[in-house]
Amino acid sequence: MRNRRHPIHWAAAACAAILLLAPPVSFAEDWPEWRGAGREGVWTEDGIIERFPADGLQVKWRTPVKGGFAGPVVADGRVFVLDFDFLPETRVMDGTERILALDEETGEVLWTHSWETAYRNLQLSYATGPRATPTVAGDHVYVQGGAGMLLCLRADTGELVWQHDTVAEYDTTVPVWGTSSSPLVDGDRVIALIGGEPDALIAAFDAETGEEVWRAIDVVSEMGYAQPIIVEAGGARQLIVWHPVGVSSLDPATGEIYWEQEWDSPSAITVATPVRSDNYLFFSQFYGGSLMLRLDTDRPDATSLWEIAGRGEMPDQTAALHSLITTPILEGDYIYGVDSYGELRGLDATTGDRLWVSDEMTVQRRWGAAFLVRHGDRYFVNNDAGFLIIAQFTPEGYVEIDRTKLIEATSRAGYGPRRFEDRAVNWTHPAYANRHIVTRNDNEVIRVSLAADDY
């Protein structure tokens, strides 16, 4: 007698076959920290537009904010952003820093939390507002203010959980361009660049209580501005800290130093985030040029592959790459990045030799900058004139696919050595989350759709 299958069994088998043949689904994703999850500058969502519509992008909402360079983050249906409001009755740079939580769908302000601060030690041309992007992990949001205040708040209500005034508690000297490093959450620890003298350039705190877990690295200059990252190499998780006198690798659980590489950064300008590809670990700075390290595969260690510095900061004086704000791209054996005066360059990662240059992507002025986020085989680029660009970077050159105006540039770029460089800039890294881009200037934070279904 032939076996007869129940209809439910046939339906289950058919569904299983369809699932096996169907392409993988990329679910919506948040953007909870600096450069997105893992600080890698990668956006993986599907259903994103291929080109910009002729009549412009859809702005879903605009919410007023005060000044600040700190980019927004998106997590669990909320947008978090920092700003600063001057006290008009004072003659010094006193005011109030603030974190705002907004509803991701509507832009409605859900809660705010403020703290008094002073920017009197900061370079006045850049006293716009906070620099460091917030970090969201679990139920908490972690904040580093422009004058050294480190806070933990409940993400749903804004209730203060703990805080450290690093200037008062750690004898921190706020750097001339403000505290700029975002807190890094690693398990039950929050790691922050705090510049505490004499031996707490970086420290880890209990994420729940704020109690110090460890401190590391002697302070011999300003703390710098770079973002710490964690990489896995040589059989260990390594906390990479780029500071004004070199690069240090630490055990993120204990603060123990694995290895160090000397590399001086004039004026303590350590800004662009270190980037890694395979065993390459790349750094670039405005005055000192570029450093390429090779990570050891057998133990936590590294060696210098090459180091290239130019004769000065002008484009005809720089060699390899002299980045300032722009974090470069390191893809296989190639580097793509923005040089000291806005020149886009492609380099051979194995030698540092220059392959090509382009003046198309960014403003050709001192500190010309852009924020580069990979999406599949292309990049979304936010240049500091307020344009959003879709582009590709290849060993043969720069390929621009499309561009559109995204937001007005409102901050000031300050002074240059040979001429007055004052110009409007947008030096804020945006968040790419749930098929939208969220960004801000000194007047507003906006959410703009990049979903193909909206066009």
Secondary structure by P-SEA (a helix, b strand, c coil): cbbbbcaaaaaaaaaaaaaaaccccccccccccccccccccbbbbcccccccccccccccbbbbbccccbbbbbcccbbbbbbcccccccccbbbbbbccccccccccccbbbbbbbbcccccccccccccbbbbbcccbbbbbccccccccccccccccccccccccccccccccccccccccccccbbbbbcccccccccccccccccccccccccccccccbbbbbbbbcccccccccccccbbbbcccccccccbbbbbbbccccccccccccccbbbbbcccccbbbbbbbcccccccccccccccccccccccccccccccccccccbbbbbcccccccccccccccccccccccccccccccbbbbbcccccccccccbbbbbbccccccccccccccccccccccccccccccccccccbbbbbcccbbbcccccbbbbbbcccccc
